[in-house]
Amino acid sequence: MARYAIDAPTLLHLVQHGFEGGEHQLVAPNAIRTDAFELLFTAVNRGELTETAALALHELMTALKIRTLGDRVSRRTAWNIARDHGWDGLQHAEYLAVCVLQADALITVDPVMASTADGVVPLAPITNLLPAP
């Protein structure tokens, strides 16, 4: 069993594609569900999803088992990652810190996160969680 860190766009991608859990463990910062809920709200405001569909996805992502971290050690690790790479913020660093501390690799569908994570943490493809179509 592998342990994968995921970000909010990946959480939404997983529930949109019927992922209900599996043999691998998912880990993320405490903020993942709030970040994903924000993405759903934005999608509704843009007309990409109905409110009913967004709230149904929210229920699915809430039910998905994810080990979350938000302790002092993970926050300090995020701080150090952002500082060491000269970043302006901590949002991506929080996800990478969880990966450093608790995961074998990061799985993301977000190209910006993938680019940010490259060379900082190992990356794994989404097909490790969802089979290719």
C-alpha positions, 0 to 999 in steps of 0.5 A, a space after each residue: 500500500 502506498 501513501 499519496 499526498 493529494 491537493 484540492 484539484 486532485 480531490 475533486 478529480 477523484 470524486 468526479 471520476 467515482 473514486 471511493 477509496 482503495 488500497 492506497 492511503 491519501 494524505 493532505 493538509 487540514 485545509 484540503 476540503 476547504 480548498 476543494 469547497 472553494 473550487 466548487 463554489 468558483 465553478 458554480 459562479 462560473 456556470 461550470 457546475 450547478 449548485 446541486 452538482 457541486 454540493 453532491 460532489 462536496 458530500 462525496 469528498 467529505 465522505 472520502 477517507 483522507 488522513 489530514 495533517 496540520 500540526 506544528 511540524 507540518 507547518 514548520 516544514 511548509 515554512 522551510 520549503 517555501 523559504 528555501 525555494 523563494 516562494 511568496 506564499 505557503 499554499 503549495 508548500 503546505 501540500 508538499 510538506 505533508 508529502 515530505 512528512 507522510 507520503 511516498 509521492 504527490 499526485 496532482 492534476 494541477 499543472 502548476 502544482 506539478 511544476 512547483 513540486 517537481 524536484 521538491 517531492 516525488 510525483 506519481 501519476 493519477 493512474 496510480 489511483 484511477 485507471 487510465 480511461 
